[in-house]
Amino acid sequence: MSQEDAPRLGIGIIGCGRVGASIGAAWRQAGHAIIGLSATSAASRERAEDMLPGVPVLDPDEIAERAELVLLAVPDDEIAPLVTGLADLGRIHAGQILVHCSGRYGTDILEAGTRRGALPIALHPSLTFTGTNVDLSRLRQATIAVTAPAPIRPVGEALVVELGAEPIEIAEADRPLYHAAITHASNHSITILSEAMEMLSEAGAADPSHVLHALVDASVANTLQNGPKALTGPVSRGDVGTVEAHLAALSEFSLSRSNPGARNSYIALARSTTAKALALGRITEAQAQRILAILD
């Protein structure tokens, strides 16, 4: 069956944050009908008007009662109580598709709905969302982790393809590790780059982002292409004196900011980098031990 021949669904969105608005808009572009959305804050209502104009704002129980597919685009800790509450009200019905976008959870968290015959699907895009039309093109470059019981996994995969993304299967038990990887790559990169920009500003760089732009782009591209073999820098060369100088500078920087965050990040990641460099044969055991001694 082609995408054009696939059945069109009446989709309801509970939670019009960045993710809910963007995914809803992408499904609408694919031909599905967005029958209603919930939006409580001024920001979410404005986002709804921009991304899903004309879609009525409804209460969550009314959305669940009307929709063939319910997108639960709420914070992780709200998913289970929301589904339980809707199930207890009798708003979830057999054959209805329940979808959430949490990276941490699979479909077990939707159990209150599946007991009433709903079809559970967990979708998690490897993407940070802006809640604007920019996301629609970015989705076409993203992968989306699909967790669902085997009989309905093709439905989840089809929903991902309609977003323009590529589905990848992640087992229920592997969701926490998958999400840790995504978080480590995305959120921790933001922390590291922010700290680096602060250090460059302290060192006198007028435009820290410009200093880092080409370097970071190349580092990301090289790593995604070559994995750990892309490793470079003083640790991978066994430059003990350079690492020592870095720590001294970072101690002064942390003292001036009354914040040891950047120094602690550097030490933790330098330890991990030392282990990688040793495993790759870039440095000897003796060099690794000297670096670790300095970091300790």
Backbone hydrogen bonds, N-H to C=O, Kabsch-Sander energy under -0.5 kcal/mol:
donor,donor_aa,acceptor,acceptor_aa,energy
6,A,2,S,-0.9
6,A,3,Q,-0.6
11,I,9,L,-0.8
11,I,33,A,-3.5
12,G,69,L,-2.9
13,I,36,G,-2.3
14,I,12,G,-0.6
14,I,71,L,-2.9
15,G,13,I,-0.8
15,G,38,S,-0.7
16,C,38,S,-0.9
17,G,15,G,-0.7
21,A,17,G,-2.3
22,S,18,R,-1.9
23,I,19,V,-2.7
24,G,20,G,-2.2
25,A,21,A,-2.2
26,A,22,S,-2.1
27,W,23,I,-2.5
28,R,24,G,-2.2
29,Q,25,A,-2.1
30,A,26,A,-1.4
31,G,28,R,-1.5
32,H,27,W,-2.1
33,A,9,L,-2.3
34,I,32,H,-0.5
35,I,11,I,-2.1
35,I,33,A,-0.9
36,G,11,I,-0.9
37,L,56,P,-2.0
38,S,13,I,-2.1
45,R,41,S,-2.0
46,E,42,A,-2.2
47,R,43,A,-2.3
48,A,44,S,-2.3
49,E,45,R,-2.0
50,D,46,E,-1.8
51,M,47,R,-3.0
52,L,48,A,-2.5
55,V,52,L,-1.7
58,L,37,L,-2.4
58,L,56,P,-0.6
63,I,59,D,-2.2
64,A,60,P,-2.6
65,E,61,D,-1.7
66,R,62,E,-1.7
67,A,63,I,-2.5
68,E,10,G,-2.5
69,L,10,G,-1.9
70,V,97,I,-3.0
71,L,12,G,-3.1
71,L,69,L,-0.6
72,L,70,V,-0.7
72,L,99,V,-3.5
73,A,14,I,-1.6
73,A,71,L,-1.2
74,V,72,L,-1.1
78,E,75,P,-1.9
79,I,75,P,-0.7
79,I,76,D,-1.3
80,A,76,D,-0.5
82,L,78,E,-1.9
83,V,79,I,-2.6
84,T,80,A,-2.6
85,G,81,P,-2.5
86,L,82,L,-2.4
87,A,83,V,-2.5
88,D,84,T,-2.6
89,L,85,G,-1.5
90,G,87,A,-1.4
91,R,86,L,-2.6
92,I,86,L,-0.6
95,G,117,G,-2.7
96,Q,93,H,-1.8
97,I,68,E,-2.8
98,L,96,Q,-0.5
98,L,119,L,-2.8
99,V,70,V,-2.8
99,V,97,I,-0.5
100,H,121,I,-1.6
101,C,72,L,-0.8
110,L,107,T,-1.9
111,E,108,D,-1.7
113,G,110,L,-1.4
114,T,110,L,-2.0
115,R,111,E,-2.2
116,R,113,G,-1.3
117,G,114,T,-1.8
118,A,113,G,-2.0
119,L,96,Q,-3.5
121,I,98,L,-2.4
122,A,147,T,-2.8
123,L,100,H,-2.8
123,L,121,I,-0.5
124,H,145,A,-1.8
126,S,143,T,-2.8
127,L,125,P,-1.8
135,D,132,T,-1.7
136,L,133,N,-1.0
137,S,133,N,-0.7
137,S,134,V,-0.6
138,R,134,V,-1.6
139,L,135,D,-2.4
140,R,136,L,-0.6
140,R,137,S,-0.6
141,Q,138,R,-1.9
142,A,139,L,-1.4
144,I,166,E,-2.5
145,A,124,H,-2.8
146,V,168,I,-3.2
147,T,122,A,-2.3
147,T,145,A,-0.5
152,I,149,P,-1.5
153,R,149,P,-0.9
153,R,150,A,-0.7
155,V,152,I,-0.7
156,G,152,I,-1.6
157,E,153,R,-2.5
158,A,154,P,-2.3
159,L,155,V,-2.3
160,V,156,G,-1.8
161,V,157,E,-2.4
162,E,158,A,-2.1
163,L,159,L,-0.8
163,L,160,V,-0.9
164,G,160,V,-0.5
164,G,161,V,-1.3
165,A,160,V,-1.6
166,E,142,A,-2.2
168,I,144,I,-2.3
170,I,146,V,-2.1
174,D,171,A,-1.0
175,R,171,A,-0.5
175,R,172,E,-1.4
178,Y,174,D,-2.6
179,H,175,R,-2.9
180,A,176,P,-2.3
181,A,177,L,-2.1
182,I,178,Y,-2.2
183,T,179,H,-2.7
184,H,180,A,-2.7
185,A,181,A,-2.3
186,S,182,I,-2.3
187,N,183,T,-1.0
188,H,183,T,-1.5
190,I,186,S,-1.6
191,T,187,N,-1.8
192,I,188,H,-2.6
193,L,189,S,-2.9
194,S,190,I,-2.4
195,E,191,T,-2.3
196,A,192,I,-2.5
197,M,193,L,-2.4
198,E,194,S,-2.0
199,M,195,E,-2.2
200,L,196,A,-2.5
201,S,197,M,-2.2
202,E,198,E,-2.1
203,A,199,M,-1.9
204,G,201,S,-1.2
205,A,200,L,-2.6
210,H,207,D,-0.7
211,V,207,D,-1.6
212,L,208,P,-1.8
213,H,209,S,-1.6
214,A,210,H,-0.6
216,V,212,L,-3.3
217,D,213,H,-2.5
218,A,214,A,-2.3
219,S,215,L,-2.4
220,V,216,V,-2.7
221,A,217,D,-2.4
222,N,218,A,-2.9
223,T,219,S,-2.2
224,L,220,V,-2.6
225,Q,221,A,-1.5
226,N,222,N,-2.8
227,G,223,T,-2.9
229,K,226,N,-1.2
230,A,227,G,-2.1
231,L,228,P,-2.1
237,R,233,G,-0.9
238,G,234,P,-0.7
238,G,235,V,-1.1
239,D,234,P,-2.8
240,V,238,G,-1.9
243,V,239,D,-1.9
244,E,240,V,-2.3
245,A,241,G,-2.2
246,H,242,T,-2.4
247,L,243,V,-2.2
248,A,244,E,-1.9
249,A,245,A,-2.3
250,L,246,H,-2.8
251,S,247,L,-2.0
252,E,248,A,-1.7
253,F,249,A,-2.4
254,S,250,L,-2.9
255,L,251,S,-2.1
256,S,252,E,-2.3
257,R,253,F,-1.5
258,S,254,S,-0.9
259,N,254,S,-2.1
264,N,260,P,-2.8
265,S,261,G,-2.5
266,Y,262,A,-2.5
267,I,263,R,-2.4
268,A,264,N,-2.5
269,L,265,S,-2.5
270,A,266,Y,-2.6
271,R,267,I,-2.0
272,S,268,A,-1.6
273,T,269,L,-2.6
274,T,270,A,-2.3
275,A,271,R,-1.8
276,K,272,S,-1.9
277,A,273,T,-2.8
278,L,274,T,-2.3
279,A,275,A,-2.2
280,L,276,K,-2.1
281,G,278,L,-1.2
282,R,277,A,-2.4
283,I,277,A,-0.9
288,A,284,T,-2.5
289,Q,285,E,-2.3
290,R,286,A,-1.8
291,I,287,Q,-2.4
292,L,288,A,-2.7
293,A,289,Q,-2.0
294,I,290,R,-1.8
295,L,291,I,-2.4
296,D,292,L,-1.8
